Amino acid sequence: MARGQRNQQGGQQDPGDWVTRTADLALRHAETVNGGTLPALVTCASGISPSGPIHLGNLREFLTVHFVAEEIRRRGIEVRHLHSWDDYDRFRKVPAGVDPAWNEHIGRPLSAVPDPTAEFPSWAERYKAPLRAALAEMGCDMVEVSQTEMYRSGAYREQVLTAIRKRGEIETVMARFRTKKAEGEEDDEGSASGDLSRFPYKPYCRGCGRDTVTLTSYDDATTDLAYTCDVCGDSYVTNVATQDEGKLVWKVDWPMRWTFEGVHFEPGGVDHASPGSSYTVGKEIVGPVFGGTAPSFVGYSFVGVAGMPKMSSSKGGVPTAAEALRILEAPILRWLYVRRQPKQAFNVDFGQEVLRLYDEWDALTRKAAIPEKRDAAVLAWERASATSTAGTLPTPAVVVPFRMLSSVADVTAGSREITARTVGAPEADLEPRLTKAATWITSYVDPEDRTTVRAAADAERLAGLTEDESRWLGLLLDGLPASFDAPTTGDELTTLIYGVPKLARGLAVDDAPTDEVKADQKAFFRLLYNLLVGAERGPRLPTLFAALGPEKVRSLLAP
């Protein structure tokens, strides 16, 4: 497809839409490397090492590729999201909370390290599983590749031999960038002595399975590679042309895969594109060594969690996509990533910011229903709300504000049944938001910020009511509906609660409040909170009344 044709099918969008812009660049690159026409299949790639919990920062790797691939697919172009599990990477350290005996496995492939709970076949599979489930809930479809399987099957054998044969050219590039090694990147270029110190391939010890080896010789004619293990002390000879017992070092492995897999687009953390980093070095290696071309690249910035330091999978205890999906509807979690430019860092807040986030999402949903208001923000909403493979992602049939659901759940100790009855809708119609609101209020809100309803009336406070307070409570109880189940109850309660101080001063409930009435309302509301929940403030009073029901309200307010 020619470039002009592609633009007619969706390439001309709001300049603030990074997905369209990135897809355009990816397709332009694919055309260029394919001789001026699009290839039959465009490959957008992601990759990650399952060394620990795949946190919300890692999620940007997946979603960046997902959104770009979705945009390309929307234009009628065949595309795949190819994801590489770097499970053949070494196990580097034992995170907090894991038996120190797992230090025994340091240096072995992640796929060969046992799962401490024995629930999964390996350490790597333990951390793949929850991410797969979260991606499925978010409608993300991808083709998965295990690097353990690729290397051990011999799929890369010719590429490994090519890298070894051209190790001099690789070393020339490496040497030029070595003093510019990117901050945070580990040096994986080899650890042997002599002229093998920068060998591009590293075997795992045949005896103990670790990569703690010192290379002692390599024969170009026979492709025999000799080494001694620094841990077990044994020495072996592996034949690179016939035995698949190791892997290329990272800065050689990545460009090798670009060529082998025909990658046209792949993102990475912004650190990967800094001087001396893996992408910068890989661009210089991929052509001369493997005859390929570096993919179109976009760097993405850090995603954190409010109140937490920078996330690290290897240290454990970091919020994952599965954790976020306990309280956020799938489209909202997707929206957090698609609405921002990849280079824009942001935090995910599991606290009170969740309330504002849901309010903002609901407002955007209402805007999206008006065709003439379609803009970049609505386009981001559309990308977040549906996928080409999963269709429209689950949202509640009856949209009740999250803050109302969580307020009722707060008062009812997370009861979904009572919450649904209070807001006047079937439980099924409120899902998945109902469960997420109950989970948020019971598991993520500080107990000190929770609402505790009094078990019994505060007899002492009721006995000491002032004349105004007694009049207010009397008017309230006289006007209180016998049942709170009617659809109009919320409006009736609001009118009554706000109207009591007006009635006490001889006004009608629909009269505008005077300054005196406003002062009385503040005092009245404070009294109600004190008598109902023993605090100065709490959930909106109409919501609180509806959640408690008329009998409970009367039992706590009647003198």
FIFI-839526 format. One record per residue (C-alpha): x, y, z; residue in one letter. Coordinates in steps of 0.1 Angstrom, whole numbers, padded with zeros to 4 digits, always signed. Last residue first. Layout:
<atoms>
XYZa
...
</atoms>
This chain:
<atoms>
-0337+0113+0715p
-0342+0097+0680a
-0311+0100+0659l
-0294+0066+0661l
-0325+0044+0661s
-0342+0065+0635r
-0312+0062+0611v
-0311+0024+0616k
-0348+0020+0609e
-0348+0043+0579p
-0320+0025+0560g
-0283+0027+0567l
-0272+0029+0530a
-0299+0055+0521a
-0290+0077+0551f
-0253+0076+0542l
-0260+0084+0505t
-0282+0113+0515p
-0255+0124+0540l
-0227+0125+0516r
-0200+0102+0531p
-0182+0114+0562g
-0176+0145+0584r
-0171+0156+0620e
-0171+0120+0633a
-0190+0096+0655g
-0207+0078+0626v
-0244+0085+0630l
-0246+0110+0659l
-0215+0129+0650n
-0223+0129+0613y
-0258+0142+0620l
-0245+0170+0643l
-0219+0182+0618r
-0247+0183+0591f
-0268+0204+0614f
-0240+0228+0623a
-0232+0233+0586k
-0269+0237+0577q
-0274+0262+0605d
-0246+0284+0590a
-0261+0282+0556k
-0295+0290+0571v
-0281+0322+0587e
-0265+0333+0554d
-0299+0328+0537t
-0307+0297+0518p
-0328+0300+0486a
-0364+0287+0492d
-0372+0252+0480d
-0376+0238+0515v
-0399+0266+0525a
-0388+0291+0551l
-0399+0295+0587g
-0364+0294+0603r
-0367+0257+0613a
-0380+0249+0578l
-0348+0263+0563k
-0327+0243+0587p
-0346+0211+0577v
-0343+0218+0539g
-0308+0205+0533y
-0317+0171+0549i
-0352+0170+0534l
-0342+0180+0498t
-0313+0155+0498t
-0335+0128+0513l
-0362+0133+0486e
-0336+0133+0458d
-0321+0101+0470g
-0355+0085+0476t
-0367+0091+0441t
-0361+0055+0429p
-0381+0042+0459a
-0364+0019+0483d
-0357+0043+0512f
-0389+0034+0531s
-0409+0052+0558a
-0397+0085+0544p
-0382+0110+0570l
-0402+0141+0573g
-0411+0138+0610d
-0376+0125+0618l
-0359+0155+0601l
-0382+0181+0617l
-0376+0166+0651g
-0339+0164+0645l
-0337+0201+0636w
-0359+0212+0666r
-0337+0192+0690s
-0306+0208+0675e
-0320+0243+0678d
-0330+0238+0715e
-0296+0224+0722t
-0290+0186+0725l
-0274+0174+0757g
-0295+0142+0762a
-0287+0132+0725l
-0250+0136+0732r
-0251+0114+0763e
-0273+0087+0746a
-0250+0083+0717d
-0272+0058+0698a
-0260+0023+0693a
-0236+0004+0669a
-0223+0037+0655r
-0214+0035+0619v
-0177+0034+0612t
-0166+0053+0581t
-0131+0046+0567r
-0103+0072+0566d
-0085+0058+0597e
-0088+0023+0581p
-0067+0037+0552d
-0085+0031+0519v
-0070+0003+0497y
-0086-0030+0508s
-0122-0022+0520t
-0129+0009+0500i
-0111-0003+0469w
-0126-0038+0469t
-0161-0025+0473a
-0156-0001+0445a
-0141-0028+0423k
-0170-0051+0430t
-0196-0025+0420l
-0177-0013+0390r
-0177-0047+0372p
-0206-0048+0375e
-0235-0024+0383l
-0260-0041+0360d
-0253-0075+0376a
-0260-0061+0411e
-0294-0049+0401p
-0300-0011+0405a
-0315+0011+0432g
-0284+0028+0447v
-0292+0014+0481t
-0301-0021+0468r
-0269-0023+0449a
-0249-0013+0480t
-0268-0037+0502i
-0260-0067+0479e
-0224-0056+0472r
-0216-0055+0510s
-0183-0037+0514g
-0186-0030+0551a
-0220-0013+0546t
-0209+0022+0553v
-0179+0020+0531d
-0198+0001+0504a
-0222+0031+0503v
-0194+0055+0499s
-0176+0033+0474s
-0207+0031+0452l
-0212+0069+0455m
-0176+0077+0447r
-0177+0053+0417f
-0206+0073+0402p
-0234+0049+0391v
-0233+0038+0355v
-0260+0012+0348v
-0248-0013+0322a
-0215-0013+0339p
-0184-0016+0317t
-0169-0046+0300p
-0146-0041+0270l
-0160-0035+0236t
-0146-0059+0210g
-0121-0085+0222a
-0101-0089+0189t
-0102-0054+0174s
-0101-0037+0208t
-0125-0015+0227a
-0128+0012+0254s
-0092+0024+0256a
-0089+0033+0219r
-0123+0050+0220e
-0114+0070+0251w
-0081+0081+0234a
-0102+0092+0203l
-0125+0111+0227v
-0095+0130+0241a
-0081+0137+0206a
-0115+0151+0195d
-0151+0140+0189r
-0175+0167+0203k
-0197+0166+0172e
-0204+0129+0177p
-0219+0133+0213i
-0216+0100+0231a
-0179+0106+0236a
-0187+0135+0259k
-0207+0113+0282r
-0178+0088+0283t
-0154+0117+0290l
-0174+0127+0320a
-0175+0091+0333d
-0137+0089+0329w
-0131+0121+0348e
-0154+0110+0376d
-0136+0076+0377y
-0102+0094+0379l
-0114+0118+0406r
-0124+0089+0429l
-0092+0070+0422v
-0073+0100+0433e
-0083+0091+0469q
-0057+0064+0470g
-0044+0039+0444f
-0026+0066+0425d
-0009+0056+0392v
+0020+0080+0386n
+0031+0096+0353f
+0060+0100+0330a
+0054+0116+0296q
+0077+0101+0270k
+0050+0077+0258p
+0026+0107+0252q
-0004+0103+0275r
-0040+0093+0268r
-0031+0058+0259v
-0015+0048+0292y
-0042+0059+0317l
-0068+0049+0292w
-0058+0013+0294r
-0064+0013+0331l
-0098+0030+0326i
-0108+0005+0299p
-0101-0024+0322a
-0122-0011+0351e
-0100+0000+0380l
-0101-0014+0415i
-0089-0050+0413r
-0075-0042+0378l
-0047-0023+0395a
-0035-0054+0413e
-0036-0075+0381a
-0016-0048+0363a
+0010-0050+0390t
+0019-0029+0421p
+0054-0037+0434v
+0063-0058+0464g
+0092-0075+0447g
+0128-0064+0446k
+0135-0080+0412s
+0105-0063+0397s
+0117-0028+0406s
+0094+0002+0410m
+0107+0037+0416k
+0097+0048+0451p
+0061+0047+0463m
+0038+0075+0474g
+0019+0076+0441a
+0027+0046+0420v
+0052+0050+0392g
+0053+0049+0354v
+0087+0058+0340f
+0091+0071+0304s
+0087+0056+0270y
+0111+0056+0241g
+0098+0052+0206v
+0116+0031+0180f
+0112+0022+0143s
+0131-0011+0140p
+0168-0014+0135a
+0177-0028+0101t
+0191-0062+0091g
+0222-0076+0076g
+0231-0095+0107f
+0266-0082+0115v
+0270-0050+0095p
+0233-0041+0097g
+0223-0050+0132v
+0255-0039+0150i
+0252-0001+0148e
+0215+0000+0156k
+0221-0024+0184g
+0245+0000+0201v
+0220+0027+0203t
+0192+0003+0212y
+0213-0013+0240s
+0226+0019+0256s
+0259+0036+0249g
+0243+0070+0244p
+0206+0070+0256s
+0181+0050+0236a
+0175+0022+0261h
+0172+0047+0289d
+0140+0060+0274v
+0124+0026+0281g
+0117+0006+0250g
+0095+0005+0220p
+0096-0019+0190e
+0084-0013+0155f
+0093-0031+0122h
+0106-0064+0136v
+0116-0090+0110g
+0118-0118+0135e
+0154-0128+0127f
+0165-0093+0119t
+0152-0076+0150w
+0162-0108+0169r
+0199-0104+0161m
+0196-0067+0171p
+0185-0078+0206w
+0209-0106+0211d
+0240-0086+0204v
+0234-0060+0231k
+0220-0088+0253w
+0249-0113+0252v
+0241-0141+0228l
+0228-0173+0244k
+0240-0207+0258g
+0237-0244+0255e
+0225-0251+0220d
+0249-0278+0207q
+0257-0285+0171t
+0273-0254+0156a
+0283-0239+0190v
+0302-0270+0200n
+0305-0270+0238t
+0336-0279+0256v
+0335-0284+0294y
+0354-0276+0326s
+0341-0281+0361d
+0348-0258+0390g
+0313-0257+0403c
+0312-0220+0408v
+0337-0204+0384d
+0327-0228+0356c
+0355-0235+0331t
+0351-0230+0294y
+0359-0244+0260a
+0341-0233+0228l
+0344-0257+0198d
+0334-0240+0165t
+0356-0266+0147t
+0374-0242+0124a
+0369-0211+0145d
+0383-0228+0176d
+0375-0210+0209y
+0394-0211+0241s
+0393-0205+0279t
+0359-0189+0284l
+0353-0183+0321t
+0318-0194+0333v
+0293-0182+0358t
+0264-0188+0334d
+0249-0214+0357r
+0234-0248+0348g
+0255-0268+0373c
+0273-0292+0350g
+0267-0280+0314r
+0275-0245+0325c
+0254-0220+0306y
+0272-0208+0276p
+0280-0171+0267k
+0281-0157+0232y
+0294-0123+0221p
+0330-0129+0234f
+0343-0097+0250r
+0369-0112+0273s
+0377-0139+0248l
+0409-0122+0237d
+0424-0126+0272g
+0401-0134+0301s
+0364-0143+0303a
+0337-0121+0316s
+0314-0113+0286g
+0295-0084+0273e
+0267-0084+0299d
+0275-0050+0315d
+0243-0041+0333e
+0222-0011+0322e
+0212+0013+0350g
+0229+0044+0335e
+0237+0038+0298a
+0272+0028+0289k
+0290+0057+0272k
+0326+0045+0279t
+0318+0013+0261r
+0303+0030+0230f
+0333+0029+0207r
+0345-0004+0222a
+0312-0021+0215m
+0312-0011+0179v
+0347-0024+0173t
+0339-0055+0194e
+0310-0063+0171i
+0332-0061+0141e
+0357-0084+0157g
+0330-0108+0168r
+0320-0113+0132k
+0324-0151+0132r
+0309-0152+0167i
+0279-0132+0156a
+0274-0153+0125t
+0276-0185+0145l
+0249-0172+0169v
+0227-0162+0139q
+0231-0197+0124e
+0221-0213+0157r
+0191-0190+0164y
+0164-0217+0161a
+0186-0242+0178g
+0157-0255+0199s
+0174-0244+0231r
+0177-0208+0219y
+0141-0205+0207m
+0126-0224+0236e
+0144-0204+0262t
+0135-0172+0243q
+0099-0180+0248s
+0077-0164+0221v
+0042-0151+0226e
+0019-0139+0199v
-0003-0111+0213m
-0039-0101+0221d
-0047-0074+0245c
-0083-0072+0255g
-0077-0057+0290m
-0090-0088+0308e
-0067-0108+0285a
-0038-0086+0294l
-0045-0091+0331a
-0046-0129+0328a
-0013-0129+0308r
+0003-0107+0334l
-0008-0130+0362p
+0007-0161+0344a
+0040-0147+0332k
+0053-0141+0367y
+0051-0177+0380r
+0061-0190+0345e
+0095-0174+0349a
+0102-0189+0383w
+0094-0223+0369s
+0067-0250+0364p
+0041-0230+0385f
+0025-0237+0419e
+0057-0250+0434a
+0055-0221+0459t
+0092-0211+0454p
+0089-0215+0416d
+0119-0235+0404p
+0147-0217+0385v
+0153-0233+0350a
+0131-0209+0331s
+0148-0179+0348l
+0181-0192+0333p
+0207-0201+0360r
+0232-0175+0373g
+0217-0173+0408i
+0200-0206+0415h
+0217-0214+0449e
+0207-0180+0461n
+0172-0196+0462w
+0182-0209+0497a
+0176-0174+0509p
+0139-0183+0509d
+0119-0155+0492v
+0105-0126+0511g
+0129-0100+0497a
+0141-0108+0462p
+0167-0134+0453v
+0192-0120+0428k
+0203-0123+0392r
+0184-0152+0376f
+0200-0153+0341r
+0180-0145+0310d
+0165-0175+0291y
+0130-0163+0302d
+0132-0132+0279d
+0096-0136+0270w
+0093-0122+0236s
+0060-0106+0225h
+0050-0104+0188l
+0020-0080+0182h
+0010-0090+0147r
-0001-0069+0117v
-0020-0073+0085e
-0031-0039+0073i
-0068-0029+0072g
-0063+0005+0087r
-0077-0006+0120r
-0049-0032+0121r
-0023-0004+0121i
-0041+0014+0149e
-0044-0018+0169e
-0007-0025+0164a
+0002+0009+0178v
-0021+0005+0208f
-0007-0030+0216h
+0029-0020+0212v
+0026+0009+0237t
+0004-0014+0259l
+0030-0041+0263f
+0060-0020+0272e
+0038+0003+0293r
+0029-0026+0314l
+0065-0028+0326n
+0060+0004+0346g
+0027-0010+0361l
+0046-0041+0374h
+0055-0074+0360i
+0062-0092+0393p
+0097-0108+0391g
+0123-0120+0367s
+0099-0123+0338p
+0123-0106+0314s
+0104-0084+0289i
+0099-0080+0252g
+0077-0062+0228s
+0074-0063+0191a
+0053-0048+0163c
+0056-0069+0131t
+0039-0058+0099v
+0029-0088+0077l
+0026-0088+0039a
+0054-0062+0037p
+0044-0026+0028l
+0059-0013-0003t
+0090+0008-0009g
+0118-0018-0008g
+0107-0036+0023n
+0130-0016+0046v
+0114+0016+0035t
+0078+0003+0036e
+0083-0010+0071a
+0098+0024+0082h
+0069+0043+0068r
+0046+0019+0086l
+0063+0024+0119a
+0063+0062+0115l
+0026+0063+0107d
+0019+0040+0136a
+0038+0063+0159t
+0018+0094+0147r
-0015+0076+0150t
-0007+0064+0185v
+0007+0098+0196w
-0026+0116+0191d
-0018+0152+0198g
-0014+0159+0161p
-0051+0151+0157d
-0055+0125+0129q
-0044+0120+0093q
-0031+0085+0091g
-0066+0069+0090g
-0073+0053+0057q
-0064+0082+0036q
-0030+0082+0052n
-0024+0047+0040r
-0033+0055+0004q
-0008+0083+0003g
+0019+0060+0017r
+0014+0034-0010a
+0000+0000+0000m
</atoms>
